[in-house]
Amino acid sequence: MLFACIPDPLEVKGVPEVKPQIVVSSQIIPDESLVVLLTRTFSALDADENSDPEVLLSQIAVNDALVIITGPSGTDTLQSLDNGIYGGVFIPFVEGDEYQLYIRSKSLGEATATTTVKPQVTFDDIEAELYLNGFGDTLAQITYTLNDPVGTNWYMLNVQEVEREDFEDNLLNPRAFTRLVEDEDFDGSDFSEMFRVFPRDYAPGDTIAVSLSNISDEYFAFMKLRQDNRFNLVEYLGEPVNYPSNVTGGKGFFNLYIPDVRTFVLQLN
């Protein structure tokens, strides 16, 4: 009876096709070189949750772009590496300085963005170990302390397993655990907390990287929205079309923050 009440599907015609745009993601490597990932927006009809991540990334990567970074000390042209990844030589990023990103793609046109280098905040102390939760799960447990500078700050902590042989997976990993912290309750003082990484299990001997980044309030809001999609690569790559952006002529975010990255081999204590 229920199915008898459902009408036959109707063919929809005349739906305008959305023009693809460039999606920007950027990251400063600890040696102060810059990596920019360029992909294109795509629709729900182009891929689904069963899509192969490597095939999908190769299909949406923007490999025909000129990527230029301009700052107070001059202009640098980033080199095309692979799969939409563009890398820079050593660039002496200075806290508080403003930098402009210029992109010109033969297939997707131009996009620009401007951002300011955020002051780096580092861990005062950090420990990582395995935790048995009593339900058969083995989680990573992180305990850390930081000294919060005076003024409003927004922090992003990322935890992910290190795969040394796969640079692309390390750069763009929707399964990386992200924790967002605002200093509203501890402005200008020391802050300590412990958290556990879920939902995946870890085993003794697994290597993880834990990073702390001082990010802008706009990117903090962006990350809060995208956290719900962090375990699905298709949604992770596709959702920026509906999210806030600081890119003119494109989507995503151009950021210049310098993470403090610590690496641990997990063991049971």
RAZIRA-V758815 format. One record per residue. N is the residue number from 1. PSI is psi as a letter, one per 20 degrees, with the letter a starting at -180 (none if undefined). Layout:
n->{N;N}
psi->{PSI;PSI}
//
This chain:
n->{1;2;3;4;5;6;7;8;9;10;11;12;13;14;15;16;17;18;19;20;21;22;23;24;25;26;27;28;29;30;31;32;33;34;35;36;37;38;39;40;41;42;43;44;45;46;47;48;49;50;51;52;53;54;55;56;57;58;59;60;61;62;63;64;65;66;67;68;69;70;71;72;73;74;75;76;77;78;79;80;81;82;83;84;85;86;87;88;89;90;91;92;93;94;95;96;97;98;99;100;101;102;103;104;105;106;107;108;109;110;111;112;113;114;115;116;117;118;119;120;121;122;123;124;125;126;127;128;129;130;131;132;133;134;135;136;137;138;139;140;141;142;143;144;145;146;147;148;149;150;151;152;153;154;155;156;157;158;159;160;161;162;163;164;165;166;167;168;169;170;171;172;173;174;175;176;177;178;179;180;181;182;183;184;185;186;187;188;189;190;191;192;193;194;195;196;197;198;199;200;201;202;203;204;205;206;207;208;209;210;211;212;213;214;215;216;217;218;219;220;221;222;223;224;225;226;227;228;229;230;231;232;233;234;235;236;237;238;239;240;241;242;243;244;245;246;247;248;249;250;251;252;253;254;255;256;257;258;259;260;261;262;263;264;265;266;267;268;269}
psi->{h;g;h;h;i;p;q;q;q;p;p;p;q;j;p;q;p;p;p;q;r;p;p;p;p;q;p;p;q;h;j;j;q;p;p;p;p;p;r;q;q;r;r;i;i;h;r;a;i;j;q;p;g;g;g;g;h;h;h;i;q;o;j;k;q;p;p;p;p;p;a;h;j;a;p;p;p;q;p;p;f;q;l;j;p;p;q;q;r;p;o;m;p;p;p;i;q;p;q;p;p;p;p;o;p;h;h;i;b;q;q;q;q;p;r;p;p;q;p;p;p;r;p;h;q;q;q;p;r;q;p;p;j;i;j;j;q;o;r;p;p;p;p;r;q;q;o;p;q;p;q;p;q;p;q;p;p;p;p;q;p;p;n;h;i;n;g;g;h;h;g;n;o;i;j;p;p;p;p;p;p;q;k;h;i;k;p;j;r;q;p;q;r;p;r;q;p;r;i;q;q;r;q;p;i;q;p;q;p;p;q;p;p;o;r;r;h;g;h;g;h;g;h;h;h;i;h;h;j;i;j;o;h;g;h;g;h;h;i;i;h;j;r;q;q;j;p;p;j;a;r;a;p;o;q;n;q;o;q;o;p;q;p;q;o;p;q;p;none}
//
